[in-house]
C-alpha cells in the first residue's frame, strides 16, 4: 500500500490576512473555508489555477490542543496523504514502529489519523468516510 500526497497544511496567525495574501498576491483561488469544531479552529483550502496541488491554511484558537504558542518554524502544520484503507495503513506503520499520535476520527467527511516524522512534522493520513 502506498499513500498519495494530496496537500500541505500550514499554520497561520490570522486567517483573513492569510487568505488575502494567497488570493490577492499569489493569485490562488479560495476553494472552501470552514470552522473545525474538533480542533477549535478554522481551515481554508486554496488552489492555484491549473494546479492539482492544494494548500490548506489552519488557524487554531488559544486553548486548542493544536493552538500552541506561535513561533517561527512552527508554520508547517502537517503534510497530508490519502490512503484507501486507513486502519490497514496504520497497522503497517505500527509494524514499522511508527508512533500513532492521533487515532482515526471523522471530520468533514473524512477519517483521519496523525503520525510524526523523525523531524517532528505531523503527517496526516486520510480516508474518505464511508469507504
N, C-alpha and C positions, 0 to 999 in steps of 0.2 A: 504494500500500500504506500503510495506517495501522495503527500498533500500538495495542493495547488495554492500558491500565494495569490491572495485576492486584493489586499490593500495594506496600507501603512497607516497607523493611528498615531497622531501626535497630540501632546497635551498642550492646551492653550490657557493663557491667563484671562483673556477676555474674548468670549465667543463672537460678539458683534464686530469688534475690531478685527479679529482674525478672518472672519468671513469677508469683510470689506476688503482686506488686503488680498486674499486669494482670488476673489472675483474681480475687483476693480483694477488691481495692479498686475496680477498674473493671468487674468482672463479665464479663470476656471468658472465652471457653472455649478451653482448650488443644486444638488440633486435632492437632498432631504435634510430636515433639521427636526430633531425630536428630543423630548425630555426622556431621561433614562432613570426612572424611579429606583430601579435596582441598585444603581451606583450613586444615587443622589447627585446626578449631573445632567449633562446635555451633550448630545452628539450631533455633528453635521457631516454630511458626506459631500465631497466636491469632486469634479471630474474635469479634466482638460478636454476641449473638443477634439475628437478624433483619437483619443487615447482609451485603452481598456483599463488602465491603472486608476485606482480610486484613492483619494486622500480622506481620512476620517479625522476630524477635529474633535477633541474630547475636553470638556470642562467639567470639573468636579467641585461641589460646594465644600466649604470648610466643614470639617467633621465627617466627611465621607471617608470610607476606608481608602479610597483612591485619592482623596483630596489632601495629600501631604503638602508640606511647605514647598513652594515652587523655587527651584534652584537651577542655575544654568547646568545643562547636561541632563535634566530630567524631562526635557521636551519630548523625547521619543517615548511615547506611551506604550505602544506594542506593535508587533507585526502580526498579521492575520492570515491564516491558511484555511482553506475549505477542505474537508475530508468527507468521504462517502459514509463512513461508519465511525462516529466519534468514540463510542465505547471500545470498539476493537482497536482503534488507533491508540487510545490511552493505555490499553493493555500492552501494546507493542512498546510504547515509550517506557512504561514501568519495567518491562523486561530488560530494557537498556539502562535501567537505574536513573531515569529522568524523574525528578520530583514533580508531582502534580500540585500546583499551587491552589487552584480552584477547580473543584469537581464540576461536572456539567450542570448547567441550569438553563432555563429558557428565558430569552429576552428578544423582543421584537421579531418573533417568528423564527428564531434560530436557537439551537442548543449550542452552548459554548463552554469551553474549559480553557484554563491557562496553565502554562508551564514557564520555566525560566531558563534562558540560555546561560552558558558559562560566564557571560559578562553581566548578568543581572537584568537583561532585557526580557520583558514578558513576551511570550508567544501565545497567541490565541488560536485555538482550533475550533472551527465552526461546522455545524451540520444543519441543514435546513430542517426545521421542526416537522415532525410527521413523516420523515423519510426513513 
